């Protein structure tokens, strides 16, 4: 999903990720369900925490698998 500059190793900002917007939609739906009386407060809170866990989990996975472009680094180390 990169723009061509970084390809797979490009970090996408949190506000441009589909996962973030899906989780935000889940939070809005849970709160809306509570205010319309369709779900209890327990279900609402559980859904909100679940959506937040998805957002922060996605960010953690993305940062732990990010590999910056290090082409030519081996040659620099050999020269030293």
C-alpha positions in Angstrom: 0.0 0.0 0.0 3.0 2.3 -0.3 3.3 5.3 -2.6 6.2 3.9 -4.4 8.8 5.6 -2.3 9.2 3.0 0.4 7.1 0.1 -0.7 6.4 -2.5 1.9 8.8 -0.9 4.4 6.9 2.4 4.5 5.2 3.3 7.7 1.6 4.5 7.1 0.4 7.3 9.5 -2.2 6.0 12.0 -4.9 8.3 10.6 -4.6 6.9 7.1 -4.9 3.2 8.1 -8.1 1.3 7.3 -7.7 -0.6 10.6 -7.9 2.6 12.6 -11.0 3.9 10.8 -12.7 0.5 11.2 -12.0 0.5 14.9 -13.3 4.1 15.2 -16.5 3.0 13.4 -16.8 0.2 15.9 -16.5 2.7 18.8 -19.1 4.9 17.3 -21.5 2.0 16.7 -21.0 0.8 20.3 -21.7 4.2 21.8 -24.7 4.6 19.4 -26.0 1.2 20.5 -25.8 2.2 24.1 -27.6 5.5 23.6 -30.4 3.8 21.6 -30.8 1.2 24.3 -29.9 -1.8 22.1 -26.8 -2.8 24.2 -25.9 -2.5 27.9 -23.1 -0.4 29.3 -21.0 -3.6 29.8 -21.2 -4.5 26.1 -20.5 -0.9 25.1 -17.4 -0.6 27.3 -16.2 -4.0 26.2 -16.6 -3.0 22.5 -14.8 0.3 23.0 -11.8 -1.4 24.7 -11.7 -4.1 22.1 -11.5 -1.4 19.3 -8.8 0.5 21.2 -6.8 -2.8 21.6 -7.0 -3.3 17.8 -5.7 0.2 17.1 -2.8 0.0 19.6 -2.1 -3.6 18.5 -1.8 -2.6 14.9 0.6 0.2 15.8 2.8 -2.2 17.8 2.9 -4.8 15.1 3.7 -2.2 12.4 6.6 -0.7 14.4 8.0 -4.1 15.4 8.2 -5.3 11.8 9.5 -2.0 10.2 12.8 -2.5 8.4 14.3 0.8 7.1 16.1 0.9 3.8 19.8 0.1 4.6 21.2 -0.4 1.1 24.9 0.3 1.0 25.4 0.0 4.8 27.5 -3.1 4.4 30.0 -1.3 2.3 30.3 1.5 4.9 31.1 -1.0 7.6 33.8 -2.7 5.4 35.6 0.6 4.9 36.0 1.3 8.6 
